[in-house]
Amino acid sequence: MTHTPSFLQHALSTPPALAAWPLPGGLEARWLAPGCVELNGGAVDADSVLLSCGVHGNETAPIEVVDGILRDIAAGRLALRCRLLVMFANLDAIRQGVRYGNYDMNRLFNGAHAKQAEWPESARAAELESLAEAFLAPARGRRLHYDLHTAIRGSVFEKFAIYPFLHERAHNREQLAWMGQCGIEAVLLHSQPANTFSYHTSRRCEADAFTLELGKARPFGQNDLSRFSGIDRALRALLSAEPANNNAQAAALPLFRAKYDLVKLSEAFRLHLADDVENFTVLPDGMLIAEDGDVRYVACGGKERILFPNPAVKPGLRAGIVVEPASLG
């Protein structure tokens, strides 16, 4: 090819334009499924890195960042020294510029798609699970998965990470230090299983997996990509195996733990927070956060904060998370 291809344009094309692309240095970009491309830039014992973006189709900045990284690899401007799988996840939602079409894809992983089989997002979630497992299963080096998002609303901490519940595994302090290099300002340590993509790869593939919330969701063409320079630089250094910056300290990042979910049990659910309340806003002691019939959620202690408040979700889904300060011990 005589020009640097846009992997995103290829992913959104119907039907896909090419099955494989030759790249500099003997690399090849191999399309495993629509929107899913594998680049093998390392030996079997090299790191295996899965980058997913567009699980929510209107979260466009991470999509642009990842496409820019792929284009620089394709042009020979960025060396690739690991196994890399990139997923532009929810292609229909990306095309439409919406969060999702029928059902929130990031509630359909960890096998949850089997219970919602009627939705197109379920079939796609199952496909992404299968490809992720096939990619990570033979990995002999580090297994890393970063699911890149932006949030619906603003946040006290603009950029934060969600560390899935690890069951018996210990938190990886090296990865927490790496979060500081990405510009991450806080980390939520989840305290229970979830149906998110990062929990699935953490649990089923024993990957060091994270959901990274990198700012606010905006349409294509309206992103200030300079605000994403931290994650862009950190990912490029990781993929090219540049020496890590050991000056970042995990202890410097505020840590929080999920205390409980606000579950929308019915259409009677009422969230007693302003529509524009920011993520990580402190909840005053005794405040009525939400109610749903006889169920009342009341803040306790004055140190709790709200995360992902969204009363518009379907009944049965999480309408927010109450979190509290935490430590690794």
C-alpha positions in Angstrom: 0.0 0.0 0.0 1.3 3.5 -0.8 -0.4 5.3 2.1 -0.8 4.8 5.8 -4.1 3.0 6.3 -6.8 4.0 8.8 -7.6 0.9 10.7 -10.8 2.6 12.0 -12.0 3.3 8.5 -11.3 -0.3 7.6 -13.1 -1.5 10.7 -16.2 0.6 9.8 -16.3 -0.4 6.1 -18.9 -2.8 4.9 -17.7 -5.3 3.8 -14.1 -5.1 5.2 -11.8 -3.9 2.5 -8.8 -6.3 3.2 -8.2 -9.5 5.0 -4.5 -8.6 5.9 -2.1 -5.8 5.5 1.7 -6.2 5.2 3.5 -3.8 7.6 7.1 -2.6 7.9 9.6 -4.9 9.5 8.0 -8.1 8.4 4.8 -7.4 10.4 1.3 -8.2 9.2 -2.0 -6.9 10.4 -4.4 -9.8 10.4 -8.1 -9.1 10.7 -9.7 -11.8 12.9 -13.3 -10.4 12.7 -14.8 -7.0 11.8 -13.1 -4.4 13.9 -10.6 -6.9 15.4 -7.0 -6.8 14.2 -4.0 -8.7 15.5 -0.4 -7.6 15.0 2.4 -9.9 16.1 5.4 -7.9 16.9 7.0 -10.1 19.4 8.0 -13.7 20.2 5.6 -16.0 22.1 7.2 -15.0 25.4 6.7 -11.3 24.7 3.9 -9.3 26.3 0.5 -9.8 25.0 -1.5 -6.6 24.9 -5.3 -6.3 24.2 -6.6 -2.8 23.6 -10.4 -2.5 23.3 -12.2 0.7 22.6 -15.7 1.7 21.4 -17.5 -0.7 23.7 -19.7 2.4 24.0 -19.9 3.8 20.5 -20.1 7.5 21.5 -16.8 7.4 23.5 -14.7 8.5 20.5 -11.4 9.9 21.9 -9.9 6.4 22.8 -10.9 5.2 19.4 -9.0 8.0 17.8 -6.0 7.5 20.1 -5.8 3.7 19.3 -6.2 4.3 15.5 -3.4 6.9 15.6 -1.1 4.3 17.3 -2.0 1.7 14.7 -1.3 4.1 11.9 2.1 4.9 13.2 2.9 1.2 13.5 1.7 0.7 10.0 3.9 3.6 8.8 7.0 2.4 10.6 7.0 5.3 12.9 6.4 3.2 16.0 8.2 -0.1 16.6 6.0 -3.0 17.9 7.7 -5.4 20.2 4.8 -7.3 21.6 1.8 -9.3 20.6 -1.1 -6.8 20.0 -4.8 -7.3 19.5 -7.0 -4.2 19.0 -10.8 -4.4 19.1 -13.0 -1.6 17.9 -15.8 -3.2 19.8 -19.3 -1.9 19.1 -19.2 -1.1 15.4 -22.9 -0.4 14.9 -22.9 2.1 17.9 -19.7 3.8 16.6 -21.3 4.3 13.2 -24.4 5.8 14.8 -22.6 7.9 17.3 -24.6 6.4 20.2 -23.6 4.7 23.5 -25.4 1.5 22.4 -28.3 0.5 20.2 -30.3 -2.0 22.2 -28.4 -3.1 25.3 -25.3 -1.9 27.1 -22.5 -4.1 25.8 -20.4 -3.6 28.9 -23.0 -5.5 30.9 -22.9 -8.5 28.5 -19.5 -10.0 29.2 -18.5 -12.8 31.6 -21.1 -15.0 29.8 -24.0 -12.5 30.5 -24.7 -12.4 26.8 -26.3 -15.9 27.0 -29.1 -14.4 29.1 -29.8 -11.6 26.7 -29.4 -13.5 23.5 -32.0 -11.5 21.5 -29.8 -8.4 21.2 -27.1 -7.9 18.5 -24.8 -6.7 21.2 -24.9 -10.1 22.8 -23.6 -11.9 19.8 -20.8 -9.3 19.5 -19.8 -9.6 23.2 -19.6 -13.4 22.8 -17.4 -13.0 19.7 -15.1 -10.5 21.5 -14.8 -12.9 24.5 -13.8 -15.8 22.3 -11.2 -13.7 20.4 -9.8 -12.4 23.6 -9.5 -15.8 25.2 -7.9 -17.3 22.0 -5.3 -14.4 22.0 -4.5 -14.4 25.7 -4.5 -18.2 26.4 -1.2 -19.0 24.7 0.6 -15.9 26.1 3.8 -16.7 28.0 4.7 -13.1 28.8 2.5 -10.6 30.6 -1.2 -10.6 29.7 -2.5 -7.1 29.6 -5.9 -5.7 28.8 -6.9 -2.1 28.8 -10.5 -1.3 28.0 -10.5 2.4 27.0 -13.5 4.5 27.8 -14.7 8.1 28.4 -17.5 8.9 30.8 -21.0 10.4 30.2 -20.4 13.1 32.8 -17.6 15.1 34.3 -15.5 13.8 37.2 -13.7 15.2 40.3 -10.9 12.9 39.0 -11.0 13.4 35.2 -9.1 10.2 34.5 -9.5 7.1 36.6 -9.1 3.4 36.4 -11.4 0.5 37.5 -9.5 -2.5 38.7 -11.8 -5.6 38.5 -12.5 -7.8 41.5 -9.6 -10.2 41.7 -11.0 -12.9 44.0 -7.9 -14.6 45.4 -5.3 -12.8 43.3 -3.2 -9.8 44.6 -3.3 -6.4 43.1 -0.4 -5.7 40.7 1.5 -2.8 42.2 3.6 -2.4 39.1 0.4 -1.9 37.0 -0.9 0.6 39.5 2.4 2.5 39.2 2.0 2.4 35.4 -1.5 4.0 35.8 0.3 7.1 37.1 2.3 7.3 33.9 -0.9 7.3 32.0 -2.2 10.3 33.8 -4.7 8.3 35.8 -5.7 10.3 38.9 -7.5 7.7 41.0 -8.2 3.9 41.0 -11.4 2.1 41.9 -10.8 -1.4 43.4 -13.9 -3.3 42.6 -15.2 -5.6 45.3 -17.5 -8.0 43.4 -17.8 -9.8 40.0 -19.1 -7.7 37.1 -20.2 -8.3 33.5 -17.7 -5.9 32.1 -15.1 -6.7 29.5 -12.1 -6.1 31.8 -13.6 -8.3 34.5 -14.0 -11.1 32.0 -10.4 -11.1 30.8 -9.2 -10.7 34.4 -11.2 -13.7 35.6 -11.2 -16.0 32.6 -7.7 -15.2 31.2 -5.9 -14.2 34.3 -4.9 -10.9 32.6 -4.0 -7.7 34.3 -7.1 -6.0 33.1 -8.4 -2.5 33.7 -11.3 -0.2 32.5 -9.7 3.2 31.9 -12.0 6.2 32.0 -10.0 8.9 30.3 -12.3 12.0 30.2 -15.7 13.0 28.9 -17.4 11.5 25.9 -17.6 13.7 22.9 -18.4 13.2 19.2 -15.7 12.5 16.6 -14.0 15.8 15.6 -14.7 17.4 19.0 -12.0 15.8 21.1 -9.0 17.7 22.3 -6.5 14.8 21.9 -3.8 16.7 23.9 -5.9 15.8 27.0 -5.2 12.2 26.2 -1.4 12.6 25.8 -0.7 10.6 28.9 -2.4 7.4 27.9 -1.1 7.8 24.3 2.6 8.1 25.4 2.3 5.3 28.0 0.7 2.9 25.5 3.3 3.7 22.8 6.1 3.1 25.3 4.5 -0.2 26.4 4.1 -1.5 22.8 7.6 -0.5 21.8 9.1 -2.0 25.0 10.7 1.3 26.1 12.0 1.3 29.7 9.4 1.9 32.3 9.4 5.2 34.2 9.9 4.0 37.7 9.3 7.4 39.2 5.5 6.9 39.2 4.4 5.5 42.6 1.3 3.5 43.1 0.9 5.0 46.6 0.4 8.4 45.1 -2.9 7.5 43.5 -6.0 7.8 45.6 -7.7 4.4 45.9 -11.4 3.7 46.3 -13.4 0.6 46.9 -16.9 -0.1 45.6 -19.1 -0.3 48.6 -22.4 -1.2 46.9 -24.4 -0.7 43.7 -27.5 1.4 43.3 -29.7 -1.1 41.5 -32.6 0.1 39.5 -35.3 -2.5 40.5 -38.2 -0.9 38.7 -39.3 2.2 36.8 -40.2 3.7 40.2 -36.4 4.3 40.8 -35.6 7.9 41.7 -32.0 9.2 42.0 -31.8 12.3 44.3 -28.8 13.8 42.6 -28.5 16.7 40.2 -28.4 15.6 36.5 -24.9 17.1 36.1 -23.4 15.7 39.3 -19.8 14.7 38.7 -18.3 11.2 39.3 -16.6 11.0 42.7 -18.7 13.7 44.2 -18.8 13.3 48.0 -22.1 12.2 49.5 -23.0 14.0 52.8 -23.7 11.7 55.8 -27.4 10.9 56.0 -28.2 12.0 52.4 -31.0 10.1 50.6 -29.1 9.1 47.4 -31.9 7.1 45.7 -35.1 5.2 46.4 -37.1 2.5 44.5 -40.4 1.7 46.2 -39.6 0.6 49.7 -35.8 0.4 49.0 -33.8 3.4 50.1 -30.1 4.2 49.6 -28.8 6.5 52.3 -25.2 7.9 52.5 -23.3 7.0 55.7 -20.2 8.5 57.2 -19.5 11.5 55.0 -16.6 9.9 53.0 -18.7 8.0 50.4 -18.7 9.2 46.8 -21.0 8.5 43.8 -19.7 6.9 40.6 -21.5 6.4 37.3 -25.0 7.7 38.3 -27.4 6.9 35.5 -31.1 6.5 36.3 -31.9 5.9 32.6 -30.6 2.3 32.6 -33.1 -0.6 32.2 -34.6 -2.1 35.4 -32.3 -4.7 36.8 -29.1 -2.9 35.9 -26.8 -0.8 38.0 -27.8 2.9 38.2 -24.6 4.0 40.1 -21.9 2.9 42.5 -21.3 4.1 46.0 -17.5 4.0 46.7 -15.4 4.7 49.7 -11.6 5.3 50.3 -9.5 2.2 50.3 -5.9 1.0 50.7 -4.0 -2.0 49.5 -3.0 -2.9 53.1 
